[in-house]
Amino acid sequence: MALSLLSLPKYVLPFNAAPTAYMKPHGLESCSPNTVLSSGSSQLFGTKITITPARYKPTAIQSKRMIVYAAKVAKGSVPPPFNLKDQEGRIVSLSKFKGKPVVLYFYPGDETPGCTKEACAFRDSYEKFKKAGADVIGISADGPESHKAFAKKYRLPFTLLSDEGNKVRKEWGVPGDFFGSLPGRETYVLDKNGVVQLVYNNQFQPEKHVEETLKMLESL
């Protein structure tokens, strides 16, 4: 069998893992992401794999023939930057919020019952977020016009960003629900240095996102 060379990016494994790779055919029982199968370069199933150190916590991605691990934003990490349009069509960068805490929540979509409940919960507690010196940002795949109508209908005082194609959601590794058929509902709290201090996921209790983020902001 010919030997091919595959170099995985440095965010494939977590900091505390040995420089090893885990790749195996689909259908076999999976190991923990931290399982050490070999050190240095490895020859597994006809593929030579070279690994460099990691940045982010891994999440599993399944292909037709094997399982590999990609980056997932975790507590203590600095997430990938983004440039997205807000409800007014203006480009907003994550770096704009450096110097103050920011609450950034990913939600499935405008006008859905759970997302409306979550948005209104953030709206009703908005003064508390302002008092803590934090900005609130909601992100979904809906376009700017949808966000604008949603914000106007429910009088939302914070920024909604359009992640069309779910590019940022994928880069941050936001997990889906129901085997990936529903976009996940996940909230991040970043401190004034842009470091993640909280990752909170709860699809079925959207108001809890507000409660948990406020607790974290009080401790910053």
C-alpha positions as CSV (number, residue, x, y, z in Angstrom):
1,M,0.0,0.0,0.0
2,A,1.4,3.4,-0.9
3,L,2.2,5.7,2.0
4,S,0.7,9.2,1.9
5,L,1.7,12.1,4.1
6,L,-0.9,14.1,6.0
7,S,0.0,17.0,8.2
8,L,-2.7,18.0,10.7
9,P,-2.9,21.7,11.9
10,K,-1.5,22.6,15.3
11,Y,-5.0,22.9,16.9
12,V,-5.9,19.3,16.4
13,L,-4.9,18.1,19.8
14,P,-5.1,19.8,23.3
15,F,-2.1,21.2,25.1
16,N,-1.9,18.3,27.6
17,A,-1.9,15.6,24.9
18,A,1.2,13.9,23.7
19,P,2.2,14.7,20.1
20,T,0.2,11.8,18.7
21,A,-2.7,11.2,16.3
22,Y,-5.8,9.2,16.6
23,M,-7.5,8.3,13.3
24,K,-9.5,5.2,12.6
25,P,-12.1,3.9,10.2
26,H,-15.7,4.8,10.7
27,G,-17.6,2.2,12.7
28,L,-14.9,1.1,15.1
29,E,-15.2,2.0,18.8
30,S,-13.7,5.4,19.3
31,C,-11.1,6.3,21.9
32,S,-10.8,9.4,24.0
33,P,-9.3,12.4,22.2
34,N,-6.4,12.2,24.7
35,T,-5.6,8.5,23.9
36,V,-2.0,8.0,23.0
37,L,-1.6,5.5,20.2
38,S,2.0,6.4,19.3
39,S,4.5,9.2,19.7
40,G,5.9,11.5,17.0
41,S,5.1,10.5,13.4
42,S,2.7,7.6,13.2
43,Q,1.8,5.1,10.5
44,L,-1.9,4.3,10.8
45,F,-4.0,2.5,8.2
46,G,-1.5,3.5,5.4
47,T,-1.3,7.1,6.3
48,K,1.7,8.8,7.9
49,I,0.6,11.6,10.2
50,T,2.8,14.5,11.6
51,I,1.4,16.4,14.5
52,T,2.3,19.8,16.0
53,P,1.1,21.2,19.4
54,A,-2.5,22.3,19.9
55,R,-4.3,25.6,20.6
56,Y,-8.0,24.7,21.2
57,K,-10.0,21.9,22.8
58,P,-10.9,19.3,20.1
59,T,-14.3,18.2,18.9
60,A,-15.0,15.2,16.8
61,I,-15.7,15.5,13.0
62,Q,-16.8,12.4,11.3
63,S,-16.0,11.7,7.6
64,K,-16.9,8.7,5.5
65,R,-13.8,6.8,6.3
66,M,-12.3,8.1,9.6
67,I,-12.7,10.4,12.6
68,V,-10.5,13.4,13.1
69,Y,-10.4,16.2,15.6
70,A,-10.8,19.9,14.9
71,A,-10.7,23.1,17.1
72,K,-13.3,24.0,19.6
73,V,-13.2,27.3,21.5
74,A,-12.9,26.4,25.2
75,K,-12.5,28.3,28.5
76,G,-9.1,30.0,28.7
77,S,-8.7,30.2,24.9
78,V,-8.7,33.2,22.6
79,P,-11.4,32.5,19.9
80,P,-10.9,33.1,16.2
81,P,-11.6,36.7,15.0
82,F,-14.6,37.5,12.8
83,N,-16.0,40.3,10.7
84,L,-19.8,40.0,10.3
85,K,-22.7,42.3,9.3
86,D,-25.1,43.6,12.0
87,Q,-28.8,44.3,11.6
88,E,-28.0,47.6,10.0
89,G,-25.7,46.0,7.4
90,R,-22.5,47.4,9.1
91,I,-19.4,45.3,9.4
92,V,-18.6,44.4,13.0
93,S,-15.3,42.9,14.2
94,L,-14.7,40.9,17.3
95,S,-11.7,43.1,18.0
96,K,-14.0,46.1,18.4
97,F,-15.0,44.8,21.8
98,K,-11.5,44.4,23.2
99,G,-11.1,46.2,26.5
100,K,-14.5,45.3,28.0
101,P,-16.3,42.1,28.7
102,V,-18.5,40.7,26.0
103,V,-21.4,38.2,26.1
104,L,-21.6,36.5,22.7
105,Y,-24.4,34.0,22.2
106,F,-25.1,31.7,19.2
107,Y,-28.7,30.8,18.6
108,P,-30.6,28.7,16.0
109,G,-32.7,31.4,14.3
110,D,-34.9,34.5,14.5
111,E,-38.5,34.3,15.5
112,T,-38.3,30.7,16.8
113,P,-40.0,30.2,20.2
114,G,-36.8,29.4,22.2
115,C,-34.7,32.1,20.5
116,T,-37.3,34.7,21.0
117,K,-37.5,33.8,24.7
118,E,-33.7,34.0,25.0
119,A,-33.5,37.3,23.1
120,C,-36.2,38.9,25.3
121,A,-34.4,37.6,28.5
122,F,-31.2,39.3,27.4
123,R,-33.3,42.4,26.6
124,D,-35.0,42.4,30.0
125,S,-31.7,42.1,31.8
126,Y,-29.8,44.5,29.5
127,E,-29.3,47.2,32.1
128,K,-27.6,44.6,34.3
129,F,-25.2,43.9,31.5
130,K,-24.6,47.6,31.0
131,K,-23.9,48.0,34.7
132,A,-21.3,45.2,34.4
133,G,-19.7,47.1,31.5
134,A,-20.4,44.2,29.1
135,D,-21.7,44.2,25.5
136,V,-24.2,41.6,24.4
137,I,-24.0,40.1,20.9
138,G,-26.4,37.5,19.3
139,I,-25.3,35.5,16.3
140,S,-27.3,33.3,13.9
141,A,-27.2,32.4,10.2
142,D,-30.1,34.8,9.5
143,G,-29.4,37.8,7.2
144,P,-29.3,41.4,8.3
145,E,-32.9,42.1,7.2
146,S,-34.2,39.3,9.3
147,H,-32.2,40.5,12.3
148,K,-33.5,44.0,11.8
149,A,-37.1,42.9,11.8
150,F,-36.5,40.6,14.8
151,A,-34.8,43.4,16.8
152,K,-37.5,45.9,15.9
153,K,-40.4,43.6,16.8
154,Y,-39.0,42.7,20.2
155,R,-37.2,46.0,20.9
156,L,-33.8,44.4,21.3
157,P,-31.2,46.9,22.4
158,F,-28.1,44.9,21.5
159,T,-26.2,43.8,18.4
160,L,-27.3,40.9,16.2
161,L,-24.8,39.5,13.8
162,S,-25.4,37.6,10.6
163,D,-23.2,34.5,10.2
164,E,-24.5,33.4,6.8
165,G,-23.3,30.0,5.9
166,N,-22.5,29.4,9.6
167,K,-18.8,30.1,9.0
168,V,-18.0,31.5,12.4
169,R,-20.2,28.9,14.1
170,K,-18.0,26.2,12.5
171,E,-14.7,28.0,13.3
172,W,-15.7,28.3,16.9
173,G,-16.8,24.6,17.0
174,V,-20.3,25.3,18.3
175,P,-21.9,21.9,18.7
176,G,-25.3,21.1,17.1
177,D,-28.2,19.3,18.8
178,F,-30.2,16.3,17.7
179,F,-27.2,14.8,15.9
180,G,-26.3,18.1,14.3
181,S,-29.7,18.6,12.7
182,L,-30.4,21.7,14.9
183,P,-27.8,24.6,15.4
184,G,-26.6,24.6,19.0
185,R,-27.5,27.3,21.5
186,E,-24.2,28.3,23.1
187,T,-23.1,31.4,25.0
188,Y,-19.5,32.6,25.6
189,V,-18.3,35.3,28.1
190,L,-15.0,36.9,27.1
191,D,-13.1,39.1,29.5
192,K,-11.6,42.5,28.6
193,N,-8.6,40.8,27.2
194,G,-10.6,38.7,24.8
195,V,-10.1,35.4,26.7
196,V,-13.0,33.0,27.1
197,Q,-14.1,32.7,30.8
198,L,-17.4,30.8,30.3
199,V,-18.9,28.4,27.7
200,Y,-22.5,27.6,28.4
201,N,-24.7,25.3,26.3
202,N,-28.4,24.8,27.0
203,Q,-30.9,24.3,24.1
204,F,-34.0,23.8,26.2
205,Q,-33.7,26.5,28.9
206,P,-32.8,29.7,26.9
207,E,-33.3,32.0,29.9
208,K,-30.6,30.2,31.8
209,H,-28.0,31.7,29.5
210,V,-28.7,35.1,31.0
211,E,-28.6,33.8,34.5
212,E,-25.2,32.0,34.0
213,T,-23.6,34.9,32.1
214,L,-24.5,37.4,34.8
215,K,-23.0,35.2,37.5
216,M,-19.8,35.1,35.5
217,L,-19.7,38.8,34.9
218,E,-20.0,39.4,38.6
219,S,-16.8,37.4,39.2
220,L,-14.7,39.2,36.6
